[in-house]
């Protein structure tokens, strides 16, 4: 029996030995595998941190580029700080700058919030004005422990320096702390200057080693090593030497301007310390991330391995083999689960789509499954369905990229951009891509990263469009000034030339009269140009304000017709006015601009219609879809020379004239008409045929006056824009002027001398006051009714014409309320006329003064005063 027992014992021993050998072999193989996996996990974690840090540095660089582009694209059209301030306010709010200021050549200006600014306040040397140089300063303290830079940019208008822009850029705008969420928010994002070692952007969370404005990056890392250690002797061992050495290696990587990663103890925890250059200056990004936060999943894997190993050793060989096979299968499942959880976490924390693609089997592995949010389709559809590129209007660059990915033709890192259209909105969009080839499980894999850069691209396009718009505006301004110069110089040339001819023919009355008549015509033409240019300027700058008053439409038409009939009769033309379906007469609006629009159309029709031609004005009404409004249509037609189709395309452009007629004009009448119609929310259409005539149709929706408003009906409103006519006084008017006494308030001595001479020639007696205050004193010291009329300039020193008129009207004497006061002023706009009438004046005459019109107005106003009528008007 003993041999049998020994044999059994030997077999048991053999079994045990074999089992032990097998277990040891399995254990050895498992340990080896565990070390390999741990190494791969560490490499993957390090690569993940480096990729993350490079992306953060790229984002900082992009932001810096956007800021520099925005500052470089800022332009001004007017050096007045008040005109520049609204642009600065929008500029500051849009980009989040600490402050934005503009200074003129004297170094004085305004901040965007309206506070005064001077270059003497700058914390750094001034360069933009003194050196005409755009610069970015070194970092400095901008308050509250924050750092910033000052950007200085000289500004030019037409190549001439007019001032400079000063922008304080807070370094905090380059912070990227939110991106650390992918590591559970643990770690530090630091931005530092490689040259000065200065920390520009400090972590937002509290660090164990305090960071102040003068803390240097390497000092911070060195002190962070010591945090949490109580035994100073610990820092004398090899571990301390290695930790100290990594800082030296970190400094070398920064000096070489490359991205690198090191491991050290920060705040008592083993951490990855990774740096990457920003590539837009001397700035570096430094991310400090605890290893345990990057390798959390790896730690779980290691623990699971240890449990399985303990069970494997206690099992039989067959059980061990089966358990090992089962374990391998289980680990594969856990790997898939881990990937799923990891990819899910990445999808929530990253604003980009990340996928792996195998060209060998066309399998897509989503890592950050956000392709649908960017393109509207998952990555599998983008790679597998041929219809998707057409449905999203993928650009040629994008199509070429997909072809190279499918064929596995990408052999190294590729980056770039391509365009497409969002399928749900049709909006043009742009994507930045990065494709990296690598080997995985014996197969070629491509790591594909897509990031939506539509907002950044739109900003670049908008800045480019702004530059084009600015260049277009500058060209338009230059063209306008050139055309205006030409138009003004033409009548000025006639005036100067005729004046020279008149001097040479002082003894020839007929030649002298002819020259003076031509000077009068050229003066009228020059005045028309000036008025039209001022109208165009006020309309296009938005400074022209429409009046809102009750008026009679029939009164407007009657006054327009009355103004035109004399001109048409002189030209041998027939003018007719026709009313159709007129049910409403009282409206609310700006009757002066309405009258100006109709007069410009009728004057234009008369100019280009030969003798014997016909001018027609048709007015009609129809109900509007808008309650309380009526559609009024004005049709102005003629049978004149007409316009070509080519010219009709440019009809409403300033200074554009067809040149087929010898009639003198400014080329501004039709642009003024177009702008007035636009301001009245109307529309204008034109039909014309060469040598057959032209028809303008204007449709405007006018609000009807209520019954209460009709009681305020104005039928004799100021008409400052009605063309002046040269009246010859009637004999009865001349007789009324003789002996009248005039109080003339005029601060310009030459103008006063001319007025006194011409008034005296008409038989009037004149007392001259050099300003408004003196005029009030002369009137107050005179006997009642000593003055028959007061001629009042507006712009005068000491006391202007408005104040003087109000003062005279407030005097406690009988004639203070009735004496006619007539404004004679270069202030010729509607609001100037209305202000004159509000101040108590009876009429408003615009300079340059036509003495025949002055005398006619004096005669009319004196007669009205004697009859108890003090109605106000203008010319």
Steps between C-alpha positions, in 0.01 A plus 500: 500500500781739563612513137143586404489774759833629383377492145194693603713735698733543211210569266363745750838658529528499125155651474591756762826571328332524166225713654755720671699531179190578307384746765842659512513515122156650488592735781823600329320552171224695673749720685679568175170582334407722794823695473449541126143623544608737776770639270246546216255668735771734621607581146138559401444726800814698425403536134153608605641773727743619230226512233274687742777750585587559132131562426478747789808684366345503151178649644697773679688573176170520310358742752811716483474499121137607512583783741790623283288482182218691667730777625679524165168530313367786714471818290345844539346739250501804728769597755243644742517284820123541552438352154742214567365418850189297394723280282740449792211410736376228263861386439569468876178311579537267202851379585501546883796740524577669833491843340506665157606861443564734208729803502558766239836634390517705822487181708159586646177311434233279658452154641216291354281588804544875433760563773785735398825334392858619462812317389663634818289241687658203320682247716744431217692724255286650222593386145200541270513882473865563580639230270195425276553139598252229598631318810402257775651574840651263749266360765409730786261510796153621389344480847343234728814291462439457127755542225452651159657653192450836333451504123578830327392550139540823296189596299500671161249672275603516134855409598530779759550425869199630696535324834552163665306214660605374844358160604566340840484123447438295820704184500207326669320489164749229393412271791394143413408354840167354383686257276630325817149362555603190304726418801215558752609862527817403686825666409633843415501699175787752505613747232853638545761711316801293396742795510404648837364176661204720606163329560257685271182303571488320834268208587153611600478246781692544825853356492683383810793721404356853466554672163552877505571748221877448539502117527716329234399168341807299602489636856136393522576147378799472736300612805206277401732197528559573865133546591368226730845375605595544867840332507767723339732199486269354238626759252853364525417158346502387139131575452561867571796502261282354224219748569743789493647368178161505321481878548836533326371282216184712489712816464693338215176410317381860534833630373469268197139622445358146488219313669612251768364317807657412833387336822550664838342542842277809509308585819585154636360311198676331210405720205563543131663836423470578128605814312424611143597819310217733397676589168376858515770659712705384799205345689480137613210293633575286806244237607546329837268195525507232775596162358216330686243714314646407162549131581190435713373228266848341490504464879171312487640268236808425713287415803285263297811325373624434854172338604501273197863400567418397859214280379714350223770377743244314717345307210600181323684502172186443295306748713787743468505458121122535477505789744779661306307469174188627670701782652634602162148511363382692803784748469409563139144575607627726777724672245200572282307624802792716608529645151126566494513679834817689403356603164178609667691713748705653219185572298356700788817701569647570154358737239622295206438171318767229543486169313728211401474362147656184358555523123545118489147413610328845487405476870430827684563505875345811666706645784323837536174442313417854400515477122119519488505831691746646247390348167151368573619144424698243706856422393395159367260665252757759398753229418256239368221682311594665170197732514604681819767728340240628253235548768732721708656671194847383606782703346765351271754505785263295716426248224871454427567441871232228526641327190851496647367369833306215333802399291743520793715750308575713807850413620567783748315763701271712280315813611286752318149636445208431269152645452146357491140607563296413807218272378249644750563869426697518174751727677857494361728334757869413536680214673860462612627145458796302630576145375776291663598147379610232753517122543246331727438126534712436192294727278540851366271737689431870438414729791264761352417820691241752375446837672234755396676833430202678342496780761871570458472488120193726505694750711785498249257546209315781681829678570594462133156630395544794737831585334340480152210717619744754643697511175175537302387781729834680461479469121140624501604797714788583266273474195241719671754770589647489149158538338395771745825689434432486128139611536589793730797615294289522184273788619789648699701516178211684336473745791874573508520526120197729466634719783826544308309578180284754690811682630636526146170649374408748775421763235285266291167481683353236272804270537511571874129412541546181300793394722308575820195306376721199430655535847146491642420180305825332608434605862155344490649180357770497771238550771292214358807273511576596862139443609482165322834382641392598851171316452679187377746521790228538764287220356785249466643581845159445658484856635199607295191471721156476345238736641167366628231760446146512368484628143263529208602292198308729267686800643834325436403424139369857444822654627715265292292576189519874567878483532535309173252677270717812462802289404295295251348812342847652460612184319189487284376181663152390608453369855189313616402368844247216528332360815342154512302326774595756761299431818747614765681834513636533854809289578780494759861517381774723359334713235823692429690183396196383304488834319876490440474152348220606262676825403824312418309260275307782327808723461688203352212433257492867393878515450507213254180581309527736200272797430149391415530191720265382774559449872239299690442436871241237597400435861285204608407317820397150598446328836801344672522160665632681807233651722478883505725528190424592140709414192570821307649469150671788317572464129725761333531457123635695205548461125862619505830347389470188723783283635691198371474159670870515593456835676186385687718254695702794643221759520499525879879514546640842611655722230405261217365675188436351156653795311252497211371848583666839536281573804709587806449284810670351806413132463365505857129561444405139437714355788324749733161385367596135552619565858188700592274223363700244702471712817122521443490116474382524140614364166586664168489355149616657175417424138671682216555478126742704294338804335155399629508606864526378858249398768577489873254319730532553876283304748491603865282378789399813697327495842160671492440784746246444777214742557688661789817530290310668216445797734879549494511501119798698367441645157789746479799305630858616440628432152874539529567251221283671233735636229557872530364733233638845421203738552477849356329720755158634404470883489268489801758298694775751416284785627437320831874455559597866477555644847484171691751470781692172531694360797774279346673245731808368316842418650684488165606852405516434125156338497363790702653754259342324200161477666502867609596615152230295321231583757584871478472483118141381549421799725529332842677644805735253675639476855776239535556280808815285511340221708172386652555671832564838334189453284288444812645812664435716190142376477432544872647855505303612192160664496200267452455408132828669413600188306274360230693173463795309652741301278663242727810290431513170697868422563630800698734541799386598850133433417377304197195582291269248669567647846471855367159429342368346822633795699329757273170311512515493882541880538208680668418745223225501242706451184718215644236243412412637154821631342593265210824309569650335191786249532781538244727201561728246336320237710272374223366164618138435594580471869677840482190657344273344763726619782485857362120490497484347850714786634242755383633596157257560214706371206830330419718596201797278417836647407634589251236772504309600186429867569188500280364221716605681818316817395193302394495318836542830692213653306278197559577469874458873567162490325397196705606667825292807417201275424547300824626177329829360637511166314848353451662369185840451341686501171 
